[in-house]
Amino acid sequence: PVLVVDFGAQYAQLIARRVRECALYSEVVPHTMSAAEMLAKEPAAIVLSGGPSSVYAEGAPSLDVALLEAGVPVFGICYGFQAMADALGGTVGHTGGREYGNTTATITHTESVLFAGQPAEQNVWMSHGDGVTEAPAGMTVCARTPGAPVAAFEDPARKLFGVQWHPEVLHSAHGQEVLRNFLLKGAGLEATWTAANMAEELVEQVREQIGEGRAICGLSGGVDSSVAAAMVQKAIGDRLTCVFVDHGLLRAGEAEQVKEDFVAATGVDLVVVDASQQFLDALAGQSDPETKRKIIGREFIRVFEQAARDIVGAESSSEHPVEFLVQGTLYPDVVESGGGTGAANIKSHHNVGGLPDDLQFTLVEPLRSLFKDEVRQVGLELGVPEAIVWRQPFPGPGLGIRIIGEVTAERLEILRAADLIAREELTAAGLDRDIWQCPVVLLADVRSVGVQGDGRTYGHPIVLRPVSSEDAMTADWTRLPYDVLAKISNRITNEVADVNRVVLDVTSKPPGTIEWE
Ligand code: XMP
C-alpha cells in the first residue's frame, strides 16, 4: 500500500483519497505507529500528512528518521514536509511569513520530478506559520512562495520529496499532478488500483471482521446503506438480514422504492419495521437540532436491537445471536461528528455521533474511509442498481432535521407534500444529476402573512436548498433555472395547505451546512 501517515486534523483521509484517484491503493496510519510497524506493512511509498502542530512545539508528533532511510519513497506535505526537513538536518523556523489560503508558488528548479510538465507559476493553497528556512543536505530546493523561501524540495536519488503547501485540496491548481508525479515518476509505482480492487478488498475485510457471525444492516434505500448492504451480503451471504426502519420521517414513496429497486436486485432478506409512532413519541416537544439528532440515532438502535431479537426468536435453532450492525457510514459523516483526529463536532450524524452509549452491537462500517463518489463506484462494481447508486443523498434522520422546530405528524405531512413537488419538478426538468441534493425545509415556527383565494393567510415558509458538491464537505448553492423555481413555488403554494411562501437558500457551505439542522 501507499501509507498515509496522519499527523492530525482532517487531511490524511483526503490525501488517501487523492492517492486512490491516482489508481493506487492507500491506507491511513496514525503517526503514533512506530517506523518498524509502518515498514512491516511493506509500503510502496509513504506520504506524510499535514497537521496542526509546530515541529518545535512540546509534544509535537515526531518523525523517525528510520522511515526516511529505509529506501521507501517518501513525500512530505506541510507539517510532514517540515518534519522531514527537521529529521534530515535542515532548519525549520518562523519564516515571518504566515500564509493561509491561496498564494503563488514559483517553481525554481526546472528539472524537478515533482513539477515536471507543470507551469512555473502555480496557485497553491497554504496553511502554515512555520516554514523550512534551510533545506537538508542533498535536497534540491524546487519552489518558493512569497512567505516560504523553501516551499518544495526533492532528492530523486533517495526518493525523498516534499512540499510546504497542500496538494490534496482542489484550491491547489496542480496539486493532483504533483502527487501523481511523486507516485508514478518519483516512486516509480504502477497505477493499477481500481474500484473493483477496492470493492474486493473491502469485502475481504468484512469477511474477516464478521467471521462466522451474523449481522443486521439498517437499510434506508440510500446509496451508502445499500452499498454497505450489498458488500456485506457478498461477504457473508444470508447471515445478513436487512432492516428497513420506517421512522415516519421518510419522504413519499421511500419504502416502496427500497423494495422495488434494492431487494429485487440483490434478493437480500428484508425486514420492514414500522416504528413511526415510536419516533414521533420520542421526538415530541423537542426542537433543539442536536437533541433531535441524538434521539433519532438512539431510536434507530433500539429498533435494530428489537429486530435482532425478533430474528433470532423466530428461529427454532438459534445458535448465534446477531451481534454485528452494518452501517453505511462515510468519511464525511465521521469528520462532521467530530470523529477525525482533532476535528470539531459540527453536527452529530445519526450513525456516528448520534449513537447511544450503551450500544450492544459491534459496528461493521466498510465505507468509513471512503467519499461518496468512491462509494458510488464501488456500488456499481457490486452490482447495485444505477437507480440507487445515483440517488441523491438523503440523511438518515430524514425529514426530522428538515422541520425547524418540533416534529409533529401534521408538520411531516406538509413537508412531505412540498418535498414531493420539488422532487417531481426537478426530475421533470432533467436536473437530478446536476444537483447534489435539494433539501426542502419547513420553517415550522415561522409564519408570514399571505393572500390566497382573496383571503388573508398566515402560513409557513418552505425553503428550497439545492446544492452542488463533490463530496458534501463543501458545497455551493445551485443556480437553478428561474422557470423551474417558479413552477415549484407555484405548485407548493397552491397545493400544500398552510404554506404561503417559498424561499431559496443561496448560502454556500461553509458558512452554511447543507441541511438546516
Ligand atoms: P451537512 O448538513 O452536514 O450534510 O452539510 C452533509 C451531508 O450529510 C447528510 N447528512 C446526514 N446523513 N445522517 C446521514 O445519513 C445524518 O445524520 C446526516 N446529517 C447530514 C446531508 O444530507 C448531506 O448530504
Boltz pocket constraint, residues with backbone or C-beta under 6 A from the ligand:
constraints:
  - pocket:
      binder: B
      contacts: [[A, 293], [A, 336], [A, 347], [A, 348], [A, 349], [A, 350], [A, 351], [A, 393], [A, 394], [A, 395], [A, 396], [A, 397], [A, 437], [A, 472], [A, 509], [A, 512], [A, 513], [A, 514], [A, 515], [A, 516], [A, 517]]
      max_distance: 6.0
